Amino acid sequence: MSEFKYDLAVIGLGYVGLPLAIEAANSTLRVAGYDINKIVVDNLNNSISHVEDISDQTLNDALAKELSFTSDPKVLGESEYIVISVPTPLTDYQPDLSYVEAASKSIGENLKKGQVVILESTTYPGTTLEIVLPILENVSNLKAGVDFLLGYSPERIDPGNKEWTFKNTPKIVSGINTKSLEKISEFYKSIIDNVVEVSGTREAEMVKLIENTYRQVNIAMVNELAILSNMLDIDIWEVVEAAKTKPFGFQSFRPGPGVGGHCIPIDPKYLSFKTRQIGQPVRFVELAQEINNSMPNYVVARISELMNKKEILLKNSKILILGVAYKKDIGDTRESPAIDIMESLLEKSVDLSFYDPHVDELVFNENSIYKEENLENLSNYDLILIHTPHSEFHEINFESITSLIFDSTGSFEISNAERI
Ligand SMILES: NC(=O)c1ccc[n+]([C@@H]2O[C@H](COP(=O)([O-])OP(=O)(O)OC[C@H]3O[C@@H](n4cnc5c(N)ncnc54)[C@H](O)[C@@H]3O)[C@@H](O)[C@H]2O)c1
């Protein structure tokens, strides 16, 4: 047991920070969760979780252990380890590290000798050394690697994934020097099954970007092949399924309406921002972004074509979007391609509705989209666009629906549907 009141302070209690705080408390660490959002903190202390994968019950059980939440930055000076998990969004299409800078400043103001700071927010290579380290040193007057230790560990959380969880997903760790790496590795080993050390923070930062860029590029490749296959009258879904049978050298990716969420559309932009500083574009990333970003328009074009064939005018037609979340079985609509599709359809004066068991309301650009509540009504629409392959949708009897159906996910065996 250390001289500090807490073993861990987590700064930023969102999708990444909250599961970490809970897992650490479940592993019998003494944990303080710190967030600037007082409503989030009050709710958490009342066992109300805002993160889908964490139920109120799980939170309640963890609160019975040594876990508490606060908006008082004093806790940052009272914990042996401090993990930063604040947002790293894009603002005006550029990486926005203002949250990381603010969090580093709050830590610096409270930092004491012997503390260990770990950045977990996704970012470009160099952030720990070039942004976090100088702020911590300048604000605290302490020396990094000597008075306090510092490192980076990327988060691999996959919302909605029941197989690969916080505990069994291998964790990459790094430090600014050997002592930092040792202490950081020791910490994660106490809460995660498999810890993988890399030589420096820049390498660890790059690991996250390579993982998400890999997904983005492969999704773009299969999307482009889906468009070409449609022109060549080849069934891309049959092709993907058949290619998947190769037991080596091939990992299958599925075409879809685009990419969404907090990581795939955003993280590769952090990489291209960094390489542009040295005058080099990441050509793969930029091309992949272009292709994936074009998919919502492609879906709209295919819908329009399908309706034309059936002599139904797109303008004033009734369309239902089935699933608006960016991926299966979760309710997160951040960066969801469904939003781009709906914007385009609204511009064409389509009468739009949505149904998503995980999303209660949908408002964007001051448009509030009507939520269909009754699945008996599906035949009342001119067209149903399946956007997200939620598990619940497998219970729908699509064969009995008389509306046109466009399945942009290719996940449903529907004889009367057109696929991407
Ligand atoms: N969501 C994911 O699936 C996922 C997966 C891997 C990595 N990441 C990365 O993890 C980081 C955090 O993402 P998230 O999805 O958890 O974000 P989030 O928006 O869900 O939560 C971030 C929290 O940080 C708080 N916050 C902001 N500034 C703060 C400050 N200065 N001090 C204290 N609290 C502050 C906010 O109030 C919010 O509650 C990002 O860099 C993201 O790219 C996210």
Ligand as a Chemical Component Dictionary entry (heavy atoms), coordinates in Angstrom:
data_LIG
# 
_chem_comp.id                   LIG 
_chem_comp.type                 NON-POLYMER 
_chem_comp.pdbx_formal_charge   0 
_chem_comp.three_letter_code    LIG 
# 
loop_
_chem_comp_atom.comp_id 
_chem_comp_atom.atom_id 
_chem_comp_atom.alt_atom_id 
_chem_comp_atom.type_symbol 
_chem_comp_atom.charge 
_chem_comp_atom.model_Cartn_x 
_chem_comp_atom.model_Cartn_y 
_chem_comp_atom.model_Cartn_z 
_chem_comp_atom.pdbx_ordinal 
LIG N1  N1  N 0  -15.197 5.791  -26.665 1  
LIG C1  C1  C 0  -14.399 4.856  -27.105 2  
LIG O1  O1  O 0  -14.865 3.803  -27.534 3  
LIG C2  C2  C 0  -12.888 5.029  -27.083 4  
LIG C3  C3  C 0  -12.083 3.919  -27.341 5  
LIG C4  C4  C 0  -10.704 4.064  -27.292 6  
LIG C5  C5  C 0  -10.150 5.311  -27.029 7  
LIG N2  N2  N 1  -10.951 6.399  -26.812 8  
LIG C6  C6  C 0  -10.310 7.673  -26.496 9  
LIG O2  O2  O 0  -10.393 7.916  -25.090 10 
LIG C7  C7  C 0  -10.511 9.321  -24.826 11 
LIG C8  C8  C 0  -11.755 9.592  -24.012 12 
LIG O3  O3  O 0  -12.877 9.230  -24.793 13 
LIG P1  P1  P 0  -14.310 8.950  -24.174 14 
LIG O4  O4  O 0  -15.108 8.329  -25.266 15 
LIG O5  O5  O -1 -14.178 8.269  -22.859 16 
LIG O6  O6  O 0  -14.802 10.463 -23.925 17 
LIG P2  P2  P 0  -16.161 10.949 -23.239 18 
LIG O7  O7  O 0  -16.553 12.170 -23.968 19 
LIG O8  O8  O 0  -17.107 9.796  -23.113 20 
LIG O9  O9  O 0  -15.739 11.332 -21.749 21 
LIG C9  C9  C 0  -14.767 12.251 -21.438 22 
LIG C10 C10 C 0  -15.046 12.847 -20.055 23 
LIG O10 O10 O 0  -13.960 13.739 -19.763 24 
LIG C11 C11 C 0  -14.478 14.842 -19.043 25 
LIG N3  N3  N 0  -13.518 15.946 -19.114 26 
LIG C12 C12 C 0  -13.239 16.757 -20.169 27 
LIG N4  N4  N 0  -12.257 17.615 -19.841 28 
LIG C13 C13 C 0  -11.902 17.340 -18.560 29 
LIG C14 C14 C 0  -10.941 17.883 -17.680 30 
LIG N5  N5  N 0  -10.132 18.868 -18.051 31 
LIG N6  N6  N 0  -10.862 17.373 -16.431 32 
LIG C15 C15 C 0  -11.685 16.366 -16.043 33 
LIG N7  N7  N 0  -12.603 15.807 -16.850 34 
LIG C16 C16 C 0  -12.705 16.284 -18.095 35 
LIG C17 C17 C 0  -15.811 15.109 -19.705 36 
LIG O11 O11 O 0  -16.661 15.864 -18.846 37 
LIG C18 C18 C 0  -16.320 13.679 -19.969 38 
LIG O12 O12 O 0  -17.118 13.210 -18.895 39 
LIG C19 C19 C 0  -10.503 9.978  -26.196 40 
LIG O13 O13 O 0  -9.185  10.343 -26.503 41 
LIG C20 C20 C 0  -10.954 8.882  -27.131 42 
LIG O14 O14 O 0  -10.489 9.070  -28.445 43 
LIG C21 C21 C 0  -12.316 6.272  -26.808 44 
# 
loop_
_chem_comp_bond.comp_id 
_chem_comp_bond.atom_id_1 
_chem_comp_bond.atom_id_2 
_chem_comp_bond.value_order 
_chem_comp_bond.pdbx_ordinal 
LIG N1  C1  SING 1  
LIG C1  O1  DOUB 2  
LIG C1  C2  SING 3  
LIG C2  C3  SING 4  
LIG C2  C21 DOUB 5  
LIG C3  C4  DOUB 6  
LIG C4  C5  SING 7  
LIG C5  N2  DOUB 8  
LIG N2  C6  SING 9  
LIG N2  C21 SING 10 
LIG C6  O2  SING 11 
LIG C6  C20 SING 12 
LIG O2  C7  SING 13 
LIG C7  C8  SING 14 
LIG C7  C19 SING 15 
LIG C8  O3  SING 16 
LIG O3  P1  SING 17 
LIG P1  O4  DOUB 18 
LIG P1  O5  SING 19 
LIG P1  O6  SING 20 
LIG O6  P2  SING 21 
LIG P2  O7  DOUB 22 
LIG P2  O8  SING 23 
LIG P2  O9  SING 24 
LIG O9  C9  SING 25 
LIG C9  C10 SING 26 
LIG C10 O10 SING 27 
LIG C10 C18 SING 28 
LIG O10 C11 SING 29 
LIG C11 N3  SING 30 
LIG C11 C17 SING 31 
LIG N3  C12 SING 32 
LIG N3  C16 SING 33 
LIG C12 N4  DOUB 34 
LIG N4  C13 SING 35 
LIG C13 C14 SING 36 
LIG C13 C16 DOUB 37 
LIG C14 N5  SING 38 
LIG C14 N6  DOUB 39 
LIG N6  C15 SING 40 
LIG C15 N7  DOUB 41 
LIG N7  C16 SING 42 
LIG C17 O11 SING 43 
LIG C17 C18 SING 44 
LIG C18 O12 SING 45 
LIG C19 O13 SING 46 
LIG C19 C20 SING 47 
LIG C20 O14 SING 48 
# 
